[in-house]
Amino acid sequence: MSHLLSLGAAVLAGVLGLGPARAAAESPISGSFEFRVGTYRPDIDSSAFDAGATLPYQATFAGRPNSFKLHVARALPWRLGGTFELGVGAGWWETNGFAVTAAGAATSERTGFKIVPTQLTATWRFDVLWEELSIPLVPYARASLERYNWWITGPGGKTVKTGATNGYAYGGGLALVLNVVDPMLARELDSDMGVNQTMVTLDVSQSRVDDFGAKKTFDLSDSQLTVSVGLLFVF
């Protein structure tokens, strides 16, 4: 409990500007690496199906399974109130259930739906709050082009259908700079490994992955806003 109280006090002190938050000589920023975990449910049932027909995803799968994403970016040499980055990302998501007939009747056959999402991204982080004011909160915005590579498996894990759906996403979030918790450790990470800042991120985005409005496609847009948490390393 004492460790938790110390951590909370350190973070609060940094947010209020009461402690030695920012390392005195951080190395120049050249890029970042991030790992994110969130939940996702494709909006396939909103695609062009006949009125009154069985909703295939809802009838076969349930819930919002976890999605995992890795993202790496390169910082651009110019700044405007913050850091601009261009990056690439990839991830993994899957769900499993029991297949249904065309009439919607349940069967005992296992089926799975798997997606490898890939993306090209442009990110802007308003890190002046941290760099100039020692406030360890960094808002950011991101836009991306998306390509979701997917396949459906049947009994025994055999692939029965594959495809890819393109689209875009936009959103942003808020990052908490963990350097404020232990400035000495932050300086050591910077000097030994080139890790300039370590942040915890809360990310919210809206995806439109439907081949840019095509009528005959799997709509893999998230059925809700995508909310995820991540760990970001700025180097």
Phi, psi and omega in degrees: 000320180298323178296318179296319179294321179295318179297315179298320179294321180295315180296315180298320179297321179293317180299322182273359180072030185261355185226176180284074190290302191269135176299144187291330186221069177289147179288160178299147181277129178240342180175194181205161175223135184221143172240127182234146176232131177210190176242157187205142174218115181293146184268042184301324185292349177272355180293176189285082174252157179299143178300132179086355180285161177296135176280110191297317182291312181300323182286338188254321186239168182219157171074189177236088182298159179290145172241149182234135182221142171246141182219132177232139186219156177246130180284139176280154186286352180244154184229153174214083182076004181174190184262131173258136180225147167245134186212178176228152179214159176208158182204195182209138176208142176205156175215154183225152180194201179245133182296155176238158177281173179300333179275357179093007180281138181289148175235176178263007182275127179286143176217154180222154177230122186233144182224135168248098179280136174234156185205152167248129191234154169232125186233141172234124178249127179275069186273006175299327178305320180278314187289325184258328186247356181061026174269117189278039177237125186235102173289153177209159177230151183212141172230149185208152166265133187242145170222115181258111177269122188227159172207153180247135179248152177247202180305138180076007180079010181288134179288128182247342179200141178226164177179183177213141180233134183254161179177208182210167177212157178210154180168204181181194181180196182224133180246140175255121182281117183280352177304332182294335184289316181217085183302326181294315177297322178298318179295323179293318178297323180292313183287326184271323187237355180078013178276105185288314181216147172240130185226149167261131185245146169242115190243135176232129182215159175240127181250147174229086184247080185218032184054040176057046175088012179297144183280325183256077180201161170284123176275106182258015171301146175294136181291346176225182168296139178272121178244129181217161174240151184209173175237120186245130176247121178259128183230000000 
